[in-house]
């Protein structure tokens, strides 16, 4: 409780830390190996697979992979994990099972923050951005991290990628299919960034205190950003929470989407990062059970519960 800012973050934010997704690669890697593109350097797992190209995102036809069932129960995911690495399955299922709001996936090899999409679905697109529905929020998140970082806005921090600037769309950097951050955006409520911290893939541990100083303010700002936007609970008219309800958002009173839909938790809770402004919110369970359109003004963190009802004489 000595630092009020950190105390507030810890009292309002659930934080989970995974030291490494690839423990075998980490064990194999050697300090001061700055290239890091193969098995020997630790990029691949023990089966010689790059885990950050192994997540189910886009199939061989170029189409987005979909769940075979819309109920999101464990059996629905079985086909997605067929042929995937055990690390991929463990992290992917963990991401699906928890209602994360924001994730930071830390890499090295550049000094930049990137956001989805990482790959193109249009076979004719080879360069340029591939923005998500939450592009404005992603840019805000990435910008907050970069601007509060000690060196990320300095193009000399990593000269080989200085052309990227401090933030970039993943596909605009270079297209890559099967990444964790694209999987998270496609199948969960979470908005995930990849944060590249050092031009060298595996810096000498001597520099770790410097890296902490470089990133401390950015990390705190990112955690504070998670407590913005809109949160609430989806309930029926008797006040019972509705697990698995879908919550959609549009800008003002228009039909323009304000980011992707989110799915309510088992307790009917939902969280949605939104920039300050006016929005329309609607929740539904199916075509018979839904709410009216609720107008909400979002300023920092806004709480709004959504009540749904069954349409008269509707059968589903």
Buried (B, 14 or more C-beta within 10 A) or exposed (E): EEEEEEEEBEEEEEEEEEEEBBEBBEEBBEEEBEEBEEBBBBBBBBEEBBBBBBBBBBEEEEEEBEBEEEEEEEEBBEEBBEEBBEBBBBBBBEBBEEBBBBBBBEBBBBBBBBBBBBBBEEEEEEEEBBBBBBBBBBBBBBBBBBBBBBBBBEBEBBEEBBEBEBBBBBBBBEBBBBBBBBBBBBBBBBBBBBBBBBBBBBBEEEEEEEBEEBBEBBBBBBBBBBBBBBBBBBBBEEEEBBBBBBBBBBBEEEEEEBBBBBBBBEEBBBBBBBBEEEBBBBBBBEEBBBBEEBEBEBEEEBEBBBBBEBEEEEEE
